[in-house]
Amino acid sequence: MTLSLMSISYSRILITLIVVLWSNTGNTRVEIGLDGKTYTYASNPRLSDVLSPIANSKDWYWTGTAIYQLEDKSVYAAQTKVINSLAMLGQQNTTNKADYQLIIDKIKGFHLAKRIGMDVDFEQARFNPRYNPSFEQGKYLINLQTRPDKLFVTGAVKKDLELNYLNNTCFSEYLNDISKLEIASKDHVYVIQPNGNIQSIGIAYWNEECNLVMPGSQIYFPIEENILFDDVSTVNQSIAKLLSNRILSSEK
């Protein structure tokens, strides 16, 4: 009889433990870093609900607002792949090996997180379901900023720069302030806009087109592409994409 009661008691404990574990697994937990604070939700909040407490506290530059999924580590795998590719290019081009190493060191210092590709705007989120998704379980960062007054230059340049943004100014006007490495392309740069979009613009001396860039853009000076190193183009595109997942220090 005693053994029977003990068996029943252990069975009840086991059932209770299973129920508790199942219950905890089923609970949604969403953590979102926003404007220097961390908010925790037991359900799946919508974007408008998350932004509501701070939406009108400042004149936010919604164009440059980004949402990052902090638990997605794929961006670090992409970073490692780019670094390995640059190291290989440096081995193939020993004359300029130091230039490749300089770019590698820059990329190692990038603050990265997986950016979710979507436009963020509080008013649109309030009135248009298309711009008001719900957050799945996980940890996120919503990077808010007021309108920036800088352009961020990196890549095949001697020193990364933060240039003062000038309204209605062609990008070619900035070139005199930038010292490029010997391996830098003379034809074009990649512009990573604050919304994460990437475009290529010409900078060759004969190019008279006036290209305007958005405040807060990153400017990546790519490595010169040639027929001897046919994978350079892929590396340049990969770095530009990596930069779209970069969290700039001034945005924190």
DRENRO-518152 format. One line per field, with one value per residue (C-alpha): residue number from 0; residue in three letters; x, y, z. Coordinates in steps of 0.2 Angstrom, whole numbers. Example, Ala and Ser with C-alpha at 12.3 -4.5 7.8 and 13.67 -1.06 7.14 Angstrom:
<rs>
num 0;1
residuo ALA;SER
c1 62;68
c2 -22;-5
c3 39;36
</rs>
This chain:
<rs>
num 0;1;2;3;4;5;6;7;8;9;10;11;12;13;14;15;16;17;18;19;20;21;22;23;24;25;26;27;28;29;30;31;32;33;34;35;36;37;38;39;40;41;42;43;44;45;46;47;48;49;50;51;52;53;54;55;56;57;58;59;60;61;62;63;64;65;66;67;68;69;70;71;72;73;74;75;76;77;78;79;80;81;82;83;84;85;86;87;88;89;90;91;92;93;94;95;96;97;98;99;100;101;102;103;104;105;106;107;108;109;110;111;112;113;114;115;116;117;118;119;120;121;122;123;124;125;126;127;128;129;130;131;132;133;134;135;136;137;138;139;140;141;142;143;144;145;146;147;148;149;150;151;152;153;154;155;156;157;158;159;160;161;162;163;164;165;166;167;168;169;170;171;172;173;174;175;176;177;178;179;180;181;182;183;184;185;186;187;188;189;190;191;192;193;194;195;196;197;198;199;200;201;202;203;204;205;206;207;208;209;210;211;212;213;214;215;216;217;218;219;220;221;222;223;224;225;226;227;228;229;230;231;232;233;234;235;236;237;238;239;240;241;242;243;244;245;246;247;248;249;250;251
residuo MET;THR;LEU;SER;LEU;MET;SER;ILE;SER;TYR;SER;ARG;ILE;LEU;ILE;THR;LEU;ILE;VAL;VAL;LEU;TRP;SER;ASN;THR;GLY;ASN;THR;ARG;VAL;GLU;ILE;GLY;LEU;ASP;GLY;LYS;THR;TYR;THR;TYR;ALA;SER;ASN;PRO;ARG;LEU;SER;ASP;VAL;LEU;SER;PRO;ILE;ALA;ASN;SER;LYS;ASP;TRP;TYR;TRP;THR;GLY;THR;ALA;ILE;TYR;GLN;LEU;GLU;ASP;LYS;SER;VAL;TYR;ALA;ALA;GLN;THR;LYS;VAL;ILE;ASN;SER;LEU;ALA;MET;LEU;GLY;GLN;GLN;ASN;THR;THR;ASN;LYS;ALA;ASP;TYR;GLN;LEU;ILE;ILE;ASP;LYS;ILE;LYS;GLY;PHE;HIS;LEU;ALA;LYS;ARG;ILE;GLY;MET;ASP;VAL;ASP;PHE;GLU;GLN;ALA;ARG;PHE;ASN;PRO;ARG;TYR;ASN;PRO;SER;PHE;GLU;GLN;GLY;LYS;TYR;LEU;ILE;ASN;LEU;GLN;THR;ARG;PRO;ASP;LYS;LEU;PHE;VAL;THR;GLY;ALA;VAL;LYS;LYS;ASP;LEU;GLU;LEU;ASN;TYR;LEU;ASN;ASN;THR;CYS;PHE;SER;GLU;TYR;LEU;ASN;ASP;ILE;SER;LYS;LEU;GLU;ILE;ALA;SER;LYS;ASP;HIS;VAL;TYR;VAL;ILE;GLN;PRO;ASN;GLY;ASN;ILE;GLN;SER;ILE;GLY;ILE;ALA;TYR;TRP;ASN;GLU;GLU;CYS;ASN;LEU;VAL;MET;PRO;GLY;SER;GLN;ILE;TYR;PHE;PRO;ILE;GLU;GLU;ASN;ILE;LEU;PHE;ASP;ASP;VAL;SER;THR;VAL;ASN;GLN;SER;ILE;ALA;LYS;LEU;LEU;SER;ASN;ARG;ILE;LEU;SER;SER;GLU;LYS
c1 0;14;23;7;5;23;21;5;14;29;17;8;25;31;14;16;33;29;14;25;39;26;18;35;39;23;25;30;44;49;63;65;79;72;79;91;78;73;55;48;32;23;14;18;17;14;26;14;12;31;34;20;28;42;35;32;46;58;58;64;72;61;70;85;76;81;75;89;86;99;98;101;120;121;128;144;146;145;158;170;168;172;187;194;191;201;215;216;216;230;240;238;243;257;262;247;244;245;230;219;224;218;201;201;204;190;178;183;178;160;146;134;117;105;94;76;72;57;52;49;37;25;11;11;12;-4;-14;-8;-7;6;19;13;20;20;36;40;48;66;77;77;85;75;89;81;90;86;91;110;122;136;141;151;166;174;182;198;202;217;206;188;179;164;160;149;133;130;112;110;128;134;144;159;161;167;180;194;193;195;212;210;221;231;219;203;192;193;176;162;158;143;131;122;107;100;85;97;96;112;117;132;137;151;165;177;184;174;158;148;132;127;123;115;116;105;111;117;123;138;150;160;175;177;193;198;190;201;202;216;205;188;181;184;167;158;169;164;146;147;155;142;128;137;137;118;118;130;125;134;140;131;115;115
c2 0;12;8;11;28;33;28;39;54;52;51;67;76;71;76;93;95;91;104;118;115;114;130;139;134;140;158;171;182;197;209;225;238;255;273;267;255;237;232;215;208;192;192;197;216;226;239;253;248;246;264;272;277;287;291;309;312;318;323;305;302;287;285;279;269;251;235;222;203;201;182;179;176;174;191;185;171;183;194;179;174;192;193;176;182;198;188;177;192;200;184;185;203;204;221;229;216;229;238;222;220;238;234;218;227;239;225;216;232;234;233;221;214;206;220;216;223;234;253;259;274;277;285;272;258;266;267;253;235;232;243;236;219;209;204;185;178;184;199;215;232;247;259;277;293;311;318;314;327;315;304;289;284;267;253;256;273;277;282;280;297;306;320;334;332;347;349;349;344;332;318;322;338;327;317;330;326;308;299;282;267;261;247;258;258;274;271;270;269;260;270;262;273;275;263;249;251;250;259;261;278;284;294;293;310;311;307;324;317;325;311;317;305;305;311;297;286;275;277;261;264;247;237;240;225;218;202;195;194;190;187;205;211;197;203;221;217;206;221;233;221;218;237;237;227;239;248;265;271;288;279;271
c3 0;4;-12;-21;-13;-16;-35;-36;-27;-39;-54;-49;-46;-64;-72;-63;-69;-87;-86;-79;-92;-106;-99;-99;-116;-123;-115;-127;-122;-132;-126;-136;-133;-137;-133;-119;-110;-112;-113;-110;-117;-112;-129;-147;-147;-163;-169;-165;-147;-145;-152;-144;-127;-136;-153;-149;-137;-150;-169;-174;-191;-196;-212;-202;-189;-189;-181;-177;-172;-159;-158;-176;-178;-197;-199;-189;-201;-216;-207;-205;-223;-229;-218;-224;-242;-239;-231;-247;-258;-248;-250;-269;-269;-258;-263;-256;-242;-228;-237;-236;-218;-214;-221;-211;-195;-199;-202;-186;-177;-184;-172;-181;-179;-191;-198;-202;-219;-216;-216;-198;-196;-181;-191;-204;-192;-183;-198;-210;-205;-218;-208;-191;-189;-173;-165;-163;-148;-146;-142;-153;-154;-162;-166;-166;-170;-174;-191;-192;-199;-204;-218;-213;-224;-223;-234;-245;-237;-226;-212;-208;-208;-202;-214;-210;-221;-233;-239;-258;-261;-275;-267;-278;-268;-253;-262;-259;-240;-242;-244;-253;-252;-268;-270;-270;-285;-295;-303;-290;-272;-263;-253;-239;-235;-218;-223;-227;-246;-256;-272;-282;-288;-300;-295;-310;-315;-331;-322;-321;-314;-297;-285;-269;-253;-238;-221;-211;-226;-225;-240;-244;-255;-264;-269;-287;-298;-311;-322;-311;-296;-302;-284;-279;-285;-274;-259;-262;-263;-247;-237;-243;-237;-221;-218;-220;-204;-195;-179;-180;-163;-166;-167;-150
</rs>
